[in-house]
Amino acid sequence: MGKIDLLVIVTIISLFISFFLAFFLITVKTKGRLSNCLFAFYLVITAIDTSDPLFNLMVNGPSNLGMLRSMFAFLQIPTFYLYVLSVCYSDFKLKPKYLLHLLPFVVVNVILIPRFYAVDVASKINFIKSYKSMIELQFNHILITVQLVVYIIAVFVALKKAKKLYLENNAGTNINSYKWLFQFAIVITIIYLIAILKNILKFSDYPYISEGIKIGLQISQLFIVCWYLFKALSNPALFRNVDSKLKLVKDLISEEKKIGPLGVSEKVYDEELLKLQEYMIAEKPFLNPSLTIQDISSDVKIPVRDLSLLINHKLEQHFYDFVNTYRIESAMGILKDATKSKVTVLEILYDVGFNSKSSFNTAFKKHTGFTPTDYRKAL
């Protein structure tokens, strides 16, 4: 079996899995429907972009359809960016302003009209053969490089902000979902950086290396889609997103400083802190694995803004860590109780409000310096 035959088979398998997963994401009933649709669209346009080996078997020579297919690459990273936003923020909605993300795709196609889309086949063939000297193709490769760098930075900025908002306002253990999304973004970034290298080599004296990298990217696409499919099926509720209207504590402090001294006095802070601590001990809201700062605000009758400043600024703790402190203290009490020596660590972590063993172990060791098992043995 030749290299080309193998590449075609890999492409067919990759296309099948991509379209199958896209169909599943669009049709499955879930709260994150918009996120699913965006990722389905990302899968489809990525599949179209990487279908080159199969497309060349069906279409002989350069064509408008073939060029348009390759230009779909300009839609990939903007779609991925919107997908990340939709996953991070529960109130994300598509707005007319997001049409601006289509601008690079429109521009690159418009500049190809005079010397490619609007000419005969012979002129198209000459255009492709002379690709190194064609200003349109050079411009397109520079533009997609700039686009990739800008959007990759935007993706990680969005993830960093969303994670911080989550830590300041939520105490659920679904923070692992953000870690997974971050890992996925890292993988996508590596792929796109390799694609940039491929494009640079294409216009160098080593185009054969560019072709080799292209084959590697084709094959990696299959593994990435399979990896995502495995994650999606093993953990259907991947993310617990936050409200984009929430503000980071540093922004709240900045706003307060512009107005004048912080609006809440030290005495009021002390009273609210005592009220909060008594509530946490008496009502044990931390046993709820999906606890949010809004939940506590409603119960203790302290505005979310003031409560956020109290915990994140005054106590210098993320809400996530603040709640986990009570969970760990509760777990330590169970571990110390000789009458509960038969209760497993797994049972304890669920009892105190965790729903992830890794999150429980990490938080416990951060608080005590021991793993739960070692702590029990040391008693």
Beta strands, then each sheet from edge to edge (+ up, - down):
end
